[in-house]
Amino acid sequence: MADQFELDLVEISPNAEPPVCKIMDYKKFVYEQKKRDKALKAKSSQVVVKEIRFGPQTDEHDYEFKRKNAEKFLKEGAKLKAFVFFKGRSIIYKDQGQILLLRLAQDLEEHGKVEAMPVLEGKRMIMFIAPKKKK
């Protein structure tokens, strides 16, 4: 029958009793499958992580500037990795770094939610903020 319609006989399930076969245009089937896979891949989105770096004694103007950038990143849909970098003996100001990151989280509350609270890793105190879903 496949030769009569100038199509291919494709084995669907070889382990079934009796084996299941289908008459189809195999090249067209493979082409459509590739097209479908490409469309699914185009719809998926990559997660972008943007970083913002603070010092433990970041000035008010610098903080506001970086907060505006963080707000812009979250509006674009990127995750935010905010961290305070402690140089040398400034590690004694851990509490100031934590206060700074919590203040940032509070200021960005309407644009994103905190994914991970501030954690000290070596000389860095890191916090992650994910953007809120758009309605």
C-alpha positions in Angstrom: 0.0 0.0 0.0 2.9 2.4 0.8 4.4 1.9 -2.6 1.0 2.4 -4.2 0.7 5.9 -2.5 4.4 6.6 -3.0 4.9 7.0 0.8 7.1 5.3 3.5 6.1 2.5 5.8 7.3 3.6 9.3 7.5 1.2 12.2 6.0 2.9 15.2 6.1 0.2 17.9 8.4 -2.8 17.1 7.8 -4.6 20.5 4.0 -4.7 20.2 2.3 -7.9 19.1 1.8 -7.5 16.1 4.3 -4.7 15.3 2.6 -1.3 14.7 3.4 0.4 11.4 2.2 3.6 9.8 2.1 4.9 6.2 3.5 8.4 6.0 5.9 10.7 4.2 8.9 10.3 6.6 10.9 13.2 5.3 8.0 15.6 5.8 7.4 14.1 9.3 11.1 14.8 10.3 10.9 18.3 8.8 7.8 19.2 10.8 9.3 17.7 14.0 12.4 19.9 13.6 10.2 22.9 12.9 8.1 22.2 16.0 11.3 21.8 18.2 12.7 25.0 16.8 9.5 26.9 17.7 9.5 25.5 21.3 13.2 26.5 21.7 12.4 30.1 20.5 9.6 30.4 23.1 11.8 29.4 26.0 13.7 32.1 27.8 17.2 32.3 29.2 17.6 33.5 32.8 19.9 36.5 32.9 21.7 37.3 36.2 22.9 40.9 36.7 25.2 41.8 39.5 25.4 44.9 41.7 28.4 45.5 44.0 28.4 47.6 47.1 31.0 48.4 49.7 30.1 48.3 53.4 30.2 52.1 53.6 28.5 52.9 50.3 27.4 56.6 50.2 23.7 57.6 49.8 24.1 58.9 46.2 26.0 55.8 45.1 23.3 53.6 46.8 20.5 55.5 44.9 22.3 55.2 41.6 22.8 51.4 42.0 19.2 51.0 43.3 17.9 52.6 40.1 20.0 50.3 38.0 18.8 47.3 40.0 15.2 48.4 39.4 15.8 48.7 35.7 17.3 45.1 35.6 14.3 43.7 37.4 11.9 45.4 35.0 13.8 43.9 32.1 13.1 40.5 33.7 16.7 39.7 34.9 17.5 38.2 38.2 19.6 40.4 40.5 22.7 39.3 42.5 23.5 42.1 45.0 26.6 41.8 47.1 28.7 43.7 49.5 32.4 43.2 49.0 34.5 43.5 52.2 38.2 44.5 51.6 40.9 43.9 54.1 39.7 44.8 57.7 36.3 46.1 56.5 35.0 42.6 57.3 34.3 43.9 60.8 31.3 45.9 59.3 29.3 42.7 58.5 26.2 44.2 60.2 26.4 47.4 58.0 26.6 45.2 54.9 23.6 43.2 55.9 21.6 46.4 56.7 22.5 47.7 53.3 21.3 44.6 51.5 18.1 44.4 53.5 17.4 48.1 52.7 17.9 47.3 49.0 15.4 44.4 49.3 12.9 46.7 51.0 13.3 49.4 48.3 12.9 46.9 45.5 9.9 45.1 47.1 7.4 46.2 44.5 9.7 45.1 41.5 11.0 41.8 42.8 11.0 39.4 45.7 14.0 38.2 47.7 15.0 34.7 46.6 17.9 34.3 49.1 18.5 36.4 52.2 22.0 37.9 52.7 24.6 35.2 53.3 28.3 35.8 54.0 30.5 33.7 51.7 34.2 34.5 52.2 34.6 38.2 51.7 31.2 38.7 50.1 27.8 39.0 51.5 25.4 37.9 48.7 21.6 38.3 48.2 19.5 37.2 45.2 16.3 39.0 44.1 14.0 37.6 41.4 11.7 39.8 39.3 8.0 39.6 40.0 5.8 38.0 37.3 4.0 40.4 35.0 0.2 40.1 34.9 
